[in-house]
Amino acid sequence: EASGCGAWSLANIVHALSRLGLRGDGWPELWEVLEMVIARELKVRPYDWNMQNIATVAHALARAERRPPAVFELVARAASLRLGECSPRDMASIAWAFARSGHPA
């Protein structure tokens, strides 16, 4: 488990994995643990996540062809708490991730 990882660390880990091309079913155990930790952190500490971290996670998961409904629901919830801080780039990344993942916004 990735205990002790904050929002910034988790966002960067999933971003790096997606950039490395670990997509879909590649390394499913790793993705499942990361998704579980991200979901827990988004649920328990939504205010620890800034919009850039939220957008990075959503974009990286969609790029990696990972579509965990619970994580995308929590991303939407966390983003709604920080709409006033949302840059056009973050909004575009989140919108693209939801469109790519097929998750309703």
C-alpha positions in Angstrom: 0.0 0.0 0.0 1.2 3.5 -0.7 0.7 4.8 2.8 2.0 8.3 3.4 1.6 9.4 -0.2 -0.1 12.7 -0.5 -2.1 14.1 -3.4 0.9 15.5 -5.2 2.8 12.2 -4.9 -0.1 10.1 -6.1 -0.8 12.4 -9.0 2.8 12.2 -10.1 3.0 8.4 -9.8 -0.1 7.8 -11.9 1.1 10.4 -14.4 4.5 8.7 -14.7 3.0 5.3 -15.1 0.6 6.5 -17.9 3.6 8.2 -19.6 5.5 5.0 -19.4 2.8 3.3 -21.3 1.5 1.0 -18.6 -2.1 0.9 -19.9 -5.2 -1.1 -19.4 -4.5 -4.5 -18.0 -0.8 -4.0 -17.8 0.3 -4.5 -14.1 -3.3 -4.7 -12.9 -2.4 -5.2 -9.2 -0.3 -2.0 -9.2 -3.1 0.0 -10.8 -5.7 -1.5 -8.4 -3.7 -0.6 -5.3 -3.1 3.0 -6.6 -6.8 3.4 -7.5 -7.7 2.2 -4.0 -5.3 4.6 -2.3 -6.4 7.5 -4.6 -10.0 6.8 -3.8 -9.3 6.7 -0.1 -7.4 9.9 -0.2 -10.0 11.7 -2.3 -12.7 10.6 0.1 -11.0 11.2 3.4 -8.9 14.3 2.4 -10.6 16.1 -0.5 -9.3 19.5 0.6 -5.7 18.3 0.4 -6.1 18.0 -3.4 -5.6 21.1 -5.5 -7.1 21.3 -9.0 -3.8 20.4 -10.7 -3.5 17.2 -8.8 -7.1 16.3 -9.4 -6.7 17.0 -13.1 -3.5 15.1 -13.3 -5.0 12.0 -11.7 -8.1 12.0 -14.0 -6.0 12.6 -17.1 -3.4 10.0 -16.3 -6.1 7.3 -15.5 -7.9 8.0 -18.7 -4.7 8.0 -20.7 -3.8 4.7 -19.1 -7.2 3.3 -20.1 -8.2 2.8 -16.5 -11.8 3.7 -15.7 -12.5 3.1 -12.0 -16.0 4.5 -11.5 -15.4 5.2 -7.8 -12.3 7.2 -8.5 -14.0 9.3 -11.2 -16.9 10.0 -8.9 -14.6 11.2 -6.2 -12.6 13.3 -8.7 -15.9 15.0 -9.7 -16.7 15.6 -6.1 -13.2 16.9 -5.2 -13.2 19.1 -8.3 -16.6 20.6 -7.4 -15.1 21.7 -4.1 -12.4 23.7 -5.9 -14.2 25.1 -9.0 -13.1 28.6 -8.1 -9.4 27.5 -8.4 -9.8 25.7 -11.7 -7.7 26.9 -14.5 -8.8 26.4 -18.1 -6.1 23.8 -18.5 -7.2 21.8 -15.5 -10.8 22.0 -16.6 -9.9 20.8 -20.1 -7.9 17.9 -18.7 -10.7 16.8 -16.4 -13.3 17.2 -19.2 -11.1 15.2 -21.6 -10.6 12.5 -18.9 -14.3 12.1 -18.4 -15.0 12.0 -22.1 -12.2 9.5 -22.7 -13.2 7.2 -19.8 -16.9 7.3 -20.8 -17.8 8.3 -17.2 -20.7 10.7 -17.0 -19.7 14.1 -15.8 
